[in-house]
Amino acid sequence: MTRETGMDTQLPIWQRLGLTIVAILVFSYVAGLIWAQVTGFALPAYAAGVVGGLTALPVWELLKRFKAK
């Protein structure tokens, strides 16, 4: 049963959080692979954290725009 209040409902917080964490892990991993291919050594942990954090912001904002069914 759905309520019609005139407001669109967003994705539940747990879905947005789960998708954001997956995006962080994927982009950090890909950045590490690219870094290793270019430089020949592993990406430092703090740099992987920066990549993950910068990925999280736009992904979270994008997911806020999706509506729940």
PQR file with spaces between the fields and no chain letter, atoms N, CA, C, O and H, PARSE charges and radii, in Angstrom:
ATOM       1  N    MET     1       0.842   -1.161    0.000 -0.4000 1.5000
ATOM       2  CA   MET     1       0.000    0.000    0.000 -0.0000 2.0000
ATOM       3  C    MET     1       0.898    1.237    0.000  0.5500 1.7000
ATOM       4  O    MET     1       1.855    1.305    0.770 -0.5500 1.4000
ATOM       5  N    THR     2       0.601    2.201   -0.844 -0.4000 1.5000
ATOM       6  CA   THR     2       1.417    3.404   -0.907 -0.0000 2.0000
ATOM       7  C    THR     2       0.615    4.607   -0.447  0.5500 1.7000
ATOM       8  O    THR     2      -0.604    4.676   -0.607 -0.5500 1.4000
ATOM       9  H    THR     2      -0.178    2.146   -1.470  0.4000 1.0000
ATOM      10  N    ARG     3       1.329    5.530    0.118 -0.4000 1.5000
ATOM      11  CA   ARG     3       0.706    6.786    0.521 -0.0000 2.0000
ATOM      12  C    ARG     3       1.000    7.820   -0.541  0.5500 1.7000
ATOM      13  O    ARG     3       2.122    7.904   -1.041 -0.5500 1.4000
ATOM      14  H    ARG     3       2.319    5.474    0.248  0.4000 1.0000
ATOM      15  N    GLU     4       0.020    8.591   -0.880 -0.4000 1.5000
ATOM      16  CA   GLU     4       0.228    9.666   -1.832 -0.0000 2.0000
ATOM      17  C    GLU     4       0.142   10.987   -1.088  0.5500 1.7000
ATOM      18  O    GLU     4      -0.942   11.492   -0.792 -0.5500 1.4000
ATOM      19  H    GLU     4      -0.892    8.523   -0.474  0.4000 1.0000
ATOM      20  N    THR     5       1.303   11.524   -0.797 -0.4000 1.5000
ATOM      21  CA   THR     5       1.351   12.772   -0.041 -0.0000 2.0000
ATOM      22  C    THR     5       1.785   13.934   -0.915  0.5500 1.7000
ATOM      23  O    THR     5       1.878   15.069   -0.447 -0.5500 1.4000
ATOM      24  H    THR     5       2.183   11.114   -1.037  0.4000 1.0000
ATOM      25  N    GLY     6       2.052   13.652   -2.188 -0.4000 1.5000
ATOM      26  CA   GLY     6       2.521   14.704   -3.063 -0.0000 2.0000
ATOM      27  C    GLY     6       4.030   14.830   -3.076  0.5500 1.7000
ATOM      28  O    GLY     6       4.583   15.557   -3.901 -0.5500 1.4000
ATOM      29  H    GLY     6       1.976   12.730   -2.568  0.4000 1.0000
ATOM      30  N    MET     7       4.714   14.125   -2.166 -0.4000 1.5000
ATOM      31  CA   MET     7       6.166   14.173   -2.114 -0.0000 2.0000
ATOM      32  C    MET     7       6.727   12.860   -2.646  0.5500 1.7000
ATOM      33  O    MET     7       6.215   11.785   -2.334 -0.5500 1.4000
ATOM      34  H    MET     7       4.265   13.534   -1.496  0.4000 1.0000
ATOM      35  N    ASP     8       7.773   12.952   -3.441 -0.4000 1.5000
ATOM      36  CA   ASP     8       8.427   11.746   -3.928 -0.0000 2.0000
ATOM      37  C    ASP     8       9.320   11.184   -2.833  0.5500 1.7000
ATOM      38  O    ASP     8      10.002   11.933   -2.133 -0.5500 1.4000
ATOM      39  H    ASP     8       8.189   13.826   -3.695  0.4000 1.0000
ATOM      40  N    THR     9       9.314    9.869   -2.686 -0.4000 1.5000
ATOM      41  CA   THR     9      10.179    9.251   -1.682 -0.0000 2.0000
ATOM      42  C    THR     9      11.501    8.879   -2.317  0.5500 1.7000
ATOM      43  O    THR     9      11.555    8.450   -3.470 -0.5500 1.4000
ATOM      44  H    THR     9       8.760    9.261   -3.254  0.4000 1.0000
ATOM      45  N    GLN    10      12.559    9.047   -1.559 -0.4000 1.5000
ATOM      46  CA   GLN    10      13.895    8.704   -2.028 -0.0000 2.0000
ATOM      47  C    GLN    10      14.169    7.242   -1.743  0.5500 1.7000
ATOM      48  O    GLN    10      13.398    6.562   -1.067 -0.5500 1.4000
ATOM      49  H    GLN    10      12.516    9.396   -0.622  0.4000 1.0000
ATOM      50  N    LEU    11      15.296    6.772   -2.279 -0.4000 1.5000
ATOM      51  CA   LEU    11      15.741    5.432   -1.931 -0.0000 2.0000
ATOM      52  C    LEU    11      15.986    5.365   -0.433  0.5500 1.7000
ATOM      53  O    LEU    11      16.416    6.353    0.163 -0.5500 1.4000
ATOM      54  H    LEU    11      15.923    7.325   -2.828  0.4000 1.0000
ATOM      55  N    PRO    12      15.725    4.240    0.179 -0.5600 1.5000
ATOM      56  CA   PRO    12      16.014    4.116    1.619  0.2800 2.0000
ATOM      57  C    PRO    12      17.503    4.333    1.896  0.5500 1.7000
ATOM      58  O    PRO    12      18.354    4.076    1.044 -0.5500 1.4000
ATOM      59  N    ILE    13      17.790    4.807    3.092 -0.4000 1.5000
ATOM      60  CA   ILE    13      19.175    5.137    3.460 -0.0000 2.0000
ATOM      61  C    ILE    13      20.092    3.935    3.324  0.5500 1.7000
ATOM      62  O    ILE    13      21.241    4.096    2.912 -0.5500 1.4000
ATOM      63  H    ILE    13      17.099    5.015    3.784  0.4000 1.0000
ATOM      64  N    TRP    14      19.627    2.734    3.655 -0.4000 1.5000
ATOM      65  CA   TRP    14      20.492    1.557    3.588 -0.0000 2.0000
ATOM      66  C    TRP    14      20.860    1.230    2.150  0.5500 1.7000
ATOM      67  O    TRP    14      21.962    0.740    1.902 -0.5500 1.4000
ATOM      68  H    TRP    14      18.693    2.603    3.989  0.4000 1.0000
ATOM      69  N    GLN    15      19.969    1.489    1.192 -0.4000 1.5000
ATOM      70  CA   GLN    15      20.306    1.242   -0.209 -0.0000 2.0000
ATOM      71  C    GLN    15      21.307    2.261   -0.717  0.5500 1.7000
ATOM      72  O    GLN    15      22.258    1.911   -1.417 -0.5500 1.4000
ATOM      73  H    GLN    15      19.075    1.887    1.394  0.4000 1.0000
ATOM      74  N    ARG    16      21.094    3.529   -0.365 -0.4000 1.5000
ATOM      75  CA   ARG    16      22.053    4.559   -0.774 -0.0000 2.0000
ATOM      76  C    ARG    16      23.420    4.305   -0.161  0.5500 1.7000
ATOM      77  O    ARG    16      24.440    4.451   -0.836 -0.5500 1.4000
ATOM      78  H    ARG    16      20.322    3.813    0.203  0.4000 1.0000
ATOM      79  N    LEU    17      23.451    3.925    1.119 -0.4000 1.5000
ATOM      80  CA   LEU    17      24.714    3.655    1.799 -0.0000 2.0000
ATOM      81  C    LEU    17      25.426    2.463    1.173  0.5500 1.7000
ATOM      82  O    LEU    17      26.633    2.509    0.937 -0.5500 1.4000
ATOM      83  H    LEU    17      22.623    3.807    1.667  0.4000 1.0000
ATOM      84  N    GLY    18      24.678    1.398    0.905 -0.4000 1.5000
ATOM      85  CA   GLY    18      25.273    0.203    0.291 -0.0000 2.0000
ATOM      86  C    GLY    18      25.853    0.488   -1.077  0.5500 1.7000
ATOM      87  O    GLY    18      26.972    0.069   -1.374 -0.5500 1.4000
ATOM      88  H    GLY    18      23.697    1.361    1.097  0.4000 1.0000
ATOM      89  N    LEU    19      25.108    1.196   -1.919 -0.4000 1.5000
ATOM      90  CA   LEU    19      25.598    1.523   -3.259 -0.0000 2.0000
ATOM      91  C    LEU    19      26.792    2.472   -3.201  0.5500 1.7000
ATOM      92  O    LEU    19      27.709    2.366   -4.015 -0.5500 1.4000
ATOM      93  H    LEU    19      24.199    1.536   -1.678  0.4000 1.0000
ATOM      94  N    THR    20      26.784    3.393   -2.248 -0.4000 1.5000
ATOM      95  CA   THR    20      27.912    4.315   -2.099 -0.0000 2.0000
ATOM      96  C    THR    20      29.173    3.562   -1.676  0.5500 1.7000
ATOM      97  O    THR    20      30.257    3.839   -2.189 -0.5500 1.4000
ATOM      98  H    THR    20      26.039    3.479   -1.586  0.4000 1.0000
ATOM      99  N    ILE    21      29.044    2.619   -0.752 -0.4000 1.5000
ATOM     100  CA   ILE    21      30.205    1.834   -0.311 -0.0000 2.0000
ATOM     101  C    ILE    21      30.755    0.996   -1.458  0.5500 1.7000
ATOM     102  O    ILE    21      31.970    0.892   -1.627 -0.5500 1.4000
ATOM     103  H    ILE    21      28.164    2.394   -0.335  0.4000 1.0000
ATOM     104  N    VAL    22      29.871    0.405   -2.239 -0.4000 1.5000
ATOM     105  CA   VAL    22      30.324   -0.372   -3.408 -0.0000 2.0000
ATOM     106  C    VAL    22      31.074    0.532   -4.383  0.5500 1.7000
ATOM     107  O    VAL    22      32.126    0.152   -4.896 -0.5500 1.4000
ATOM     108  H    VAL    22      28.884    0.490   -2.102  0.4000 1.0000
ATOM     109  N    ALA    23      30.543    1.715   -4.640 -0.4000 1.5000
ATOM     110  CA   ALA    23      31.221    2.653   -5.553 -0.0000 2.0000
ATOM     111  C    ALA    23      32.588    3.059   -5.013  0.5500 1.7000
ATOM     112  O    ALA    23      33.547    3.145   -5.780 -0.5500 1.4000
ATOM     113  H    ALA    23      29.688    2.024   -4.223  0.4000 1.0000
ATOM     114  N    ILE    24      32.695    3.309   -3.710 -0.4000 1.5000
ATOM     115  CA   ILE    24      33.974    3.669   -3.098 -0.0000 2.0000
ATOM     116  C    ILE    24      34.996    2.557   -3.307  0.5500 1.7000
ATOM     117  O    ILE    24      36.129    2.815   -3.713 -0.5500 1.4000
ATOM     118  H    ILE    24      31.915    3.239   -3.088  0.4000 1.0000
ATOM     119  N    LEU    25      34.591    1.319   -3.026 -0.4000 1.5000
ATOM     120  CA   LEU    25      35.515    0.186   -3.169 -0.0000 2.0000
ATOM     121  C    LEU    25      35.946   -0.015   -4.611  0.5500 1.7000
ATOM     122  O    LEU    25      37.125   -0.246   -4.882 -0.5500 1.4000
ATOM     123  H    LEU    25      33.671    1.110   -2.696  0.4000 1.0000
ATOM     124  N    VAL    26      35.005    0.070   -5.532 -0.4000 1.5000
ATOM     125  CA   VAL    26      35.329   -0.144   -6.948 -0.0000 2.0000
ATOM     126  C    VAL    26      36.275    0.938   -7.453  0.5500 1.7000
ATOM     127  O    VAL    26      37.292    0.627   -8.073 -0.5500 1.4000
ATOM     128  H    VAL    26      34.048    0.257   -5.312  0.4000 1.0000
ATOM     129  N    PHE    27      35.955    2.198   -7.198 -0.4000 1.5000
ATOM     130  CA   PHE    27      36.794    3.281   -7.705 -0.0000 2.0000
ATOM     131  C    PHE    27      38.169    3.298   -7.044  0.5500 1.7000
ATOM     132  O    PHE    27      39.159    3.613   -7.704 -0.5500 1.4000
ATOM     133  H    PHE    27      35.128    2.451   -6.695  0.4000 1.0000
ATOM     134  N    SER    28      38.253    2.971   -5.766 -0.4000 1.5000
ATOM     135  CA   SER    28      39.552    2.898   -5.101 -0.0000 2.0000
ATOM     136  C    SER    28      40.404    1.779   -5.698  0.5500 1.7000
ATOM     137  O    SER    28      41.605    1.948   -5.906 -0.5500 1.4000
ATOM     138  H    SER    28      37.449    2.715   -5.230  0.4000 1.0000
ATOM     139  N    TYR    29      39.775    0.636   -5.973 -0.4000 1.5000
ATOM     140  CA   TYR    29      40.486   -0.496   -6.563 -0.0000 2.0000
ATOM     141  C    TYR    29      40.992   -0.156   -7.971  0.5500 1.7000
ATOM     142  O    TYR    29      42.143   -0.428   -8.314 -0.5500 1.4000
ATOM     143  H    TYR    29      38.799    0.498   -5.804  0.4000 1.0000
ATOM     144  N    VAL    30      40.120    0.437   -8.766 -0.4000 1.5000
ATOM     145  CA   VAL    30      40.510    0.808  -10.136 -0.0000 2.0000
ATOM     146  C    VAL    30      41.624    1.860  -10.109  0.5500 1.7000
ATOM     147  O    VAL    30      42.569    1.783  -10.894 -0.5500 1.4000
ATOM     148  H    VAL    30      39.185    0.658   -8.487  0.4000 1.0000
ATOM     149  N    ALA    31      41.513    2.835   -9.213 -0.4000 1.5000
ATOM     150  CA   ALA    31      42.569    3.851   -9.095 -0.0000 2.0000
ATOM     151  C    ALA    31      43.889    3.203   -8.699  0.5500 1.7000
ATOM     152  O    ALA    31      44.947    3.601   -9.186 -0.5500 1.4000
ATOM     153  H    ALA    31      40.745    2.898   -8.575  0.4000 1.0000
ATOM     154  N    GLY    32      43.833    2.199   -7.812 -0.4000 1.5000
ATOM     155  CA   GLY    32      45.049    1.486   -7.419 -0.0000 2.0000
ATOM     156  C    GLY    32      45.667    0.724   -8.580  0.5500 1.7000
ATOM     157  O    GLY    32      46.888    0.705   -8.734 -0.5500 1.4000
ATOM     158  H    GLY    32      42.974    1.876   -7.417  0.4000 1.0000
ATOM     159  N    LEU    33      44.827    0.097   -9.397 -0.4000 1.5000
ATOM     160  CA   LEU    33      45.346   -0.615  -10.570 -0.0000 2.0000
ATOM     161  C    LEU    33      46.001    0.338  -11.571  0.5500 1.7000
ATOM     162  O    LEU    33      47.082    0.061  -12.092 -0.5500 1.4000
ATOM     163  H    LEU    33      43.835    0.113   -9.272  0.4000 1.0000
ATOM     164  N    ILE    34      45.347    1.443  -11.828 -0.4000 1.5000
ATOM     165  CA   ILE    34      45.904    2.428  -12.767 -0.0000 2.0000
ATOM     166  C    ILE    34      47.205    2.989  -12.224  0.5500 1.7000
ATOM     167  O    ILE    34      48.179    3.116  -12.965 -0.5500 1.4000
ATOM     168  H    ILE    34      44.470    1.668  -11.406  0.4000 1.0000
ATOM     169  N    TRP    35      47.236    3.325  -10.950 -0.4000 1.5000
ATOM     170  CA   TRP    35      48.439    3.867  -10.333 -0.0000 2.0000
ATOM     171  C    TRP    35      49.598    2.869  -10.435  0.5500 1.7000
ATOM     172  O    TRP    35      50.724    3.249  -10.754 -0.5500 1.4000
ATOM     173  H    TRP    35      46.444    3.222  -10.348  0.4000 1.0000
ATOM     174  N    ALA    36      49.313    1.596  -10.163 -0.4000 1.5000
ATOM     175  CA   ALA    36      50.355    0.563  -10.218 -0.0000 2.0000
ATOM     176  C    ALA    36      50.889    0.393  -11.640  0.5500 1.7000
ATOM     177  O    ALA    36      52.084    0.167  -11.830 -0.5500 1.4000
ATOM     178  H    ALA    36      48.398    1.287   -9.904  0.4000 1.0000
ATOM     179  N    GLN    37      50.017    0.499  -12.630 -0.4000 1.5000
ATOM     180  CA   GLN    37      50.465    0.370  -14.012 -0.0000 2.0000
ATOM     181  C    GLN    37      51.321    1.565  -14.444  0.5500 1.7000
ATOM     182  O    GLN    37      52.289    1.407  -15.187 -0.5500 1.4000
ATOM     183  H    GLN    37      49.047    0.683  -12.476  0.4000 1.0000
ATOM     184  N    VAL    38      50.961    2.739  -13.979 -0.4000 1.5000
ATOM     185  CA   VAL    38      51.671    3.954  -14.384 -0.0000 2.0000
ATOM     186  C    VAL    38      52.997    4.101  -13.650  0.5500 1.7000
ATOM     187  O    VAL    38      54.014    4.422  -14.264 -0.5500 1.4000
ATOM     188  H    VAL    38      50.175    2.867  -13.375  0.4000 1.0000
ATOM     189  N    THR    39      52.992    3.868  -12.330 -0.4000 1.5000
ATOM     190  CA   THR    39      54.181    4.150  -11.534 -0.0000 2.0000
ATOM     191  C    THR    39      54.999    2.919  -11.174  0.5500 1.7000
ATOM     192  O    THR    39      56.188    3.038  -10.880 -0.5500 1.4000
ATOM     193  H    THR    39      52.166    3.607  -11.831  0.4000 1.0000
ATOM     194  N    GLY    40      54.386    1.739  -11.193 -0.4000 1.5000
ATOM     195  CA   GLY    40      55.114    0.525  -10.865 -0.0000 2.0000
ATOM     196  C    GLY    40      55.106    0.164   -9.390  0.5500 1.7000
ATOM     197  O    GLY    40      55.708   -0.838   -9.005 -0.5500 1.4000
ATOM     198  H    GLY    40      53.420    1.643  -11.432  0.4000 1.0000
ATOM     199  N    PHE    41      54.437    0.957   -8.548 -0.4000 1.5000
ATOM     200  CA   PHE    41      54.316    0.599   -7.139 -0.0000 2.0000
ATOM     201  C    PHE    41      52.896    0.878   -6.660  0.5500 1.7000
ATOM     202  O    PHE    41      52.120    1.549   -7.340 -0.5500 1.4000
ATOM     203  H    PHE    41      53.948    1.771   -8.860  0.4000 1.0000
ATOM     204  N    ALA    42      52.569    0.354   -5.483 -0.4000 1.5000
ATOM     205  CA   ALA    42      51.199    0.409   -4.976 -0.0000 2.0000
ATOM     206  C    ALA    42      50.780    1.831   -4.610  0.5500 1.7000
ATOM     207  O    ALA    42      51.603    2.660   -4.222 -0.5500 1.4000
ATOM     208  H    ALA    42      53.200   -0.192   -4.932  0.4000 1.0000
ATOM     209  N    LEU    43      49.502    2.085   -4.739 -0.4000 1.5000
ATOM     210  CA   LEU    43      48.915    3.354   -4.345 -0.0000 2.0000
ATOM     211  C    LEU    43      48.923    3.449   -2.817  0.5500 1.7000
ATOM     212  O    LEU    43      48.461    2.523   -2.150 -0.5500 1.4000
ATOM     213  H    LEU    43      48.833    1.411   -5.054  0.4000 1.0000
ATOM     214  N    PRO    44      49.436    4.541   -2.246 -0.5600 1.5000
ATOM     215  CA   PRO    44      49.418    4.683   -0.788  0.2800 2.0000
ATOM     216  C    PRO    44      47.994    4.667   -0.237  0.5500 1.7000
ATOM     217  O    PRO    44      47.056    5.105   -0.903 -0.5500 1.4000
ATOM     218  N    ALA    45      47.845    4.164    0.974 -0.4000 1.5000
ATOM     219  CA   ALA    45      46.519    4.012    1.572 -0.0000 2.0000
ATOM     220  C    ALA    45      45.783    5.343    1.693  0.5500 1.7000
ATOM     221  O    ALA    45      44.574    5.399    1.467 -0.5500 1.4000
ATOM     222  H    ALA    45      48.607    3.808    1.515  0.4000 1.0000
ATOM     223  N    TYR    46      46.491    6.413    2.044 -0.4000 1.5000
ATOM     224  CA   TYR    46      45.815    7.698    2.191 -0.0000 2.0000
ATOM     225  C    TYR    46      45.297    8.202    0.856  0.5500 1.7000
ATOM     226  O    TYR    46      44.242    8.836    0.804 -0.5500 1.4000
ATOM     227  H    TYR    46      47.473    6.367    2.227  0.4000 1.0000
ATOM     228  N    ALA    47      46.019    7.933   -0.225 -0.4000 1.5000
ATOM     229  CA   ALA    47      45.565    8.344   -1.553 -0.0000 2.0000
ATOM     230  C    ALA    47      44.325    7.549   -1.970  0.5500 1.7000
ATOM     231  O    ALA    47      43.411    8.098   -2.586 -0.5500 1.4000
ATOM     232  H    ALA    47      46.875    7.419   -0.183  0.4000 1.0000
ATOM     233  N    ALA    48      44.296    6.257   -1.634 -0.4000 1.5000
ATOM     234  CA   ALA    48      43.109    5.448   -1.926 -0.0000 2.0000
ATOM     235  C    ALA    48      41.912    5.973   -1.133  0.5500 1.7000
ATOM     236  O    ALA    48      40.788    5.966   -1.636 -0.5500 1.4000
ATOM     237  H    ALA    48      45.038    5.811   -1.133  0.4000 1.0000
ATOM     238  N    GLY    49      42.138    6.421    0.080 -0.4000 1.5000
ATOM     239  CA   GLY    49      41.069    7.011    0.884 -0.0000 2.0000
ATOM     240  C    GLY    49      40.545    8.302    0.284  0.5500 1.7000
ATOM     241  O    GLY    49      39.344    8.568    0.317 -0.5500 1.4000
ATOM     242  H    GLY    49      43.051    6.427    0.489  0.4000 1.0000
ATOM     243  N    VAL    50      41.448    9.101   -0.264 -0.4000 1.5000
ATOM     244  CA   VAL    50      41.033   10.347   -0.915 -0.0000 2.0000
ATOM     245  C    VAL    50      40.183   10.034   -2.144  0.5500 1.7000
ATOM     246  O    VAL    50      39.147   10.660   -2.365 -0.5500 1.4000
ATOM     247  H    VAL    50      42.424    8.884   -0.291  0.4000 1.0000
ATOM     248  N    VAL    51      40.625    9.067   -2.938 -0.4000 1.5000
ATOM     249  CA   VAL    51      39.853    8.662   -4.122 -0.0000 2.0000
ATOM     250  C    VAL    51      38.470    8.178   -3.697  0.5500 1.7000
ATOM     251  O    VAL    51      37.466    8.554   -4.303 -0.5500 1.4000
ATOM     252  H    VAL    51      41.467    8.559   -2.758  0.4000 1.0000
ATOM     253  N    GLY    52      38.413    7.351   -2.666 -0.4000 1.5000
ATOM     254  CA   GLY    52      37.126    6.851   -2.177 -0.0000 2.0000
ATOM     255  C    GLY    52      36.227    7.960   -1.667  0.5500 1.7000
ATOM     256  O    GLY    52      35.029    7.975   -1.952 -0.5500 1.4000
ATOM     257  H    GLY    52      39.228    7.046   -2.174  0.4000 1.0000
ATOM     258  N    GLY    53      36.788    8.873   -0.926 -0.4000 1.5000
ATOM     259  CA   GLY    53      36.000    9.991   -0.402 -0.0000 2.0000
ATOM     260  C    GLY    53      35.478   10.905   -1.487  0.5500 1.7000
ATOM     261  O    GLY    53      34.334   11.354   -1.434 -0.5500 1.4000
ATOM     262  H    GLY    53      37.761    8.862   -0.694  0.4000 1.0000
ATOM     263  N    LEU    54      36.314   11.181   -2.468 -0.4000 1.5000
ATOM     264  CA   LEU    54      35.870   12.022   -3.577 -0.0000 2.0000
ATOM     265  C    LEU    54      34.837   11.314   -4.447  0.5500 1.7000
ATOM     266  O    LEU    54      34.017   11.964   -5.095 -0.5500 1.4000
ATOM     267  H    LEU    54      37.245   10.816   -2.511  0.4000 1.0000
ATOM     268  N    THR    55      34.874   10.007   -4.462 -0.4000 1.5000
ATOM     269  CA   THR    55      33.864    9.234   -5.185 -0.0000 2.0000
ATOM     270  C    THR    55      32.537    9.247   -4.436  0.5500 1.7000
ATOM     271  O    THR    55      31.473    9.316   -5.051 -0.5500 1.4000
ATOM     272  H    THR    55      35.539    9.478   -3.935  0.4000 1.0000
ATOM     273  N    ALA    56      32.599    9.181   -3.126 -0.4000 1.5000
ATOM     274  CA   ALA    56      31.389    9.078   -2.310 -0.0000 2.0000
ATOM     275  C    ALA    56      30.480   10.297   -2.450  0.5500 1.7000
ATOM     276  O    ALA    56      29.259   10.151   -2.490 -0.5500 1.4000
ATOM     277  H    ALA    56      33.463    9.125   -2.627  0.4000 1.0000
ATOM     278  N    LEU    57      31.049   11.478   -2.523 -0.4000 1.5000
ATOM     279  CA   LEU    57      30.230   12.689   -2.552 -0.0000 2.0000
ATOM     280  C    LEU    57      29.293   12.752   -3.759  0.5500 1.7000
ATOM     281  O    LEU    57      28.086   12.905   -3.569 -0.5500 1.4000
ATOM     282  H    LEU    57      32.041   11.597   -2.491  0.4000 1.0000
ATOM     283  N    PRO    58      29.797   12.641   -4.991 -0.5600 1.5000
ATOM     284  CA   PRO    58      28.860   12.712   -6.122  0.2800 2.0000
ATOM     285  C    PRO    58      27.928   11.508   -6.210  0.5500 1.7000
ATOM     286  O    PRO    58      26.782   11.643   -6.637 -0.5500 1.4000
ATOM     287  N    VAL    59      28.412   10.327   -5.809 -0.4000 1.5000
ATOM     288  CA   VAL    59      27.553    9.145   -5.847 -0.0000 2.0000
ATOM     289  C    VAL    59      26.388    9.317   -4.885  0.5500 1.7000
ATOM     290  O    VAL    59      25.250    9.016   -5.244 -0.5500 1.4000
ATOM     291  H    VAL    59      29.344   10.218   -5.463  0.4000 1.0000
ATOM     292  N    TRP    60      26.644    9.792   -3.676 -0.4000 1.5000
ATOM     293  CA   TRP    60      25.587    9.994   -2.684 -0.0000 2.0000
ATOM     294  C    TRP    60      24.561   11.001   -3.203  0.5500 1.7000
ATOM     295  O    TRP    60      23.356   10.777   -3.086 -0.5500 1.4000
ATOM     296  H    TRP    60      27.568   10.037   -3.384  0.4000 1.0000
ATOM     297  N    GLU    61      25.034   12.104   -3.774 -0.4000 1.5000
ATOM     298  CA   GLU    61      24.117   13.115   -4.304 -0.0000 2.0000
ATOM     299  C    GLU    61      23.311   12.568   -5.479  0.5500 1.7000
ATOM     300  O    GLU    61      22.124   12.868   -5.605 -0.5500 1.4000
ATOM     301  H    GLU    61      26.012   12.286   -3.869  0.4000 1.0000
ATOM     302  N    LEU    62      23.937   11.776   -6.334 -0.4000 1.5000
ATOM     303  CA   LEU    62      23.227   11.177   -7.460 -0.0000 2.0000
ATOM     304  C    LEU    62      22.144   10.226   -6.964  0.5500 1.7000
ATOM     305  O    LEU    62      21.027   10.239   -7.480 -0.5500 1.4000
ATOM     306  H    LEU    62      24.902   11.533   -6.232  0.4000 1.0000
ATOM     307  N    LEU    63      22.460    9.405   -5.974 -0.4000 1.5000
ATOM     308  CA   LEU    63      21.492    8.442   -5.467 -0.0000 2.0000
ATOM     309  C    LEU    63      20.327    9.114   -4.743  0.5500 1.7000
ATOM     310  O    LEU    63      19.242    8.539   -4.664 -0.5500 1.4000
ATOM     311  H    LEU    63      23.368    9.394   -5.555  0.4000 1.0000
ATOM     312  N    LYS    64      20.530   10.307   -4.218 -0.4000 1.5000
ATOM     313  CA   LYS    64      19.428   11.030   -3.581 -0.0000 2.0000
ATOM     314  C    LYS    64      18.365   11.433   -4.596  0.5500 1.7000
ATOM     315  O    LYS    64      17.216   11.675   -4.226 -0.5500 1.4000
ATOM     316  H    LYS    64      21.412   10.775   -4.282  0.4000 1.0000
ATOM     317  N    ARG    65      18.735   11.508   -5.864 -0.4000 1.5000
ATOM     318  CA   ARG    65      17.798   11.903   -6.909 -0.0000 2.0000
ATOM     319  C    ARG    65      16.927   10.756   -7.398  0.5500 1.7000
ATOM     320  O    ARG    65      15.874   10.990   -7.992 -0.5500 1.4000
ATOM     321  H    ARG    65      19.669   11.312   -6.165  0.4000 1.0000
ATOM     322  N    PHE    66      17.355    9.510   -7.155 -0.4000 1.5000
ATOM     323  CA   PHE    66      16.564    8.356   -7.582 -0.0000 2.0000
ATOM     324  C    PHE    66      15.382    8.181   -6.646  0.5500 1.7000
ATOM     325  O    PHE    66      15.485    8.384   -5.436 -0.5500 1.4000
ATOM     326  H    PHE    66      18.210    9.320   -6.673  0.4000 1.0000
ATOM     327  N    LYS    67      14.275    7.807   -7.225 -0.4000 1.5000
ATOM     328  CA   LYS    67      13.047    7.643   -6.459 -0.0000 2.0000
ATOM     329  C    LYS    67      12.792    6.174   -6.180  0.5500 1.7000
ATOM     330  O    LYS    67      13.100    5.314   -7.005 -0.5500 1.4000
ATOM     331  H    LYS    67      14.191    7.643   -8.208  0.4000 1.0000
ATOM     332  N    ALA    68      12.234    5.891   -5.026 -0.4000 1.5000
ATOM     333  CA   ALA    68      11.859    4.516   -4.668 -0.0000 2.0000
ATOM     334  C    ALA    68      10.590    4.127   -5.410  0.5500 1.7000
ATOM     335  O    ALA    68       9.742    4.966   -5.713 -0.5500 1.4000
ATOM     336  H    ALA    68      11.983    6.590   -4.356  0.4000 1.0000
ATOM     337  N    LYS    69      10.484    2.843   -5.694 -0.4000 1.5000
ATOM     338  CA   LYS    69       9.283    2.361   -6.396 -0.0000 2.0000
ATOM     339  C    LYS    69       8.241    1.900   -5.420  0.5500 1.7000
ATOM     340  O    LYS    69       7.165    1.462   -5.827 -0.5500 1.4000
ATOM     341  H    LYS    69      11.173    2.162   -5.448  0.4000 1.0000
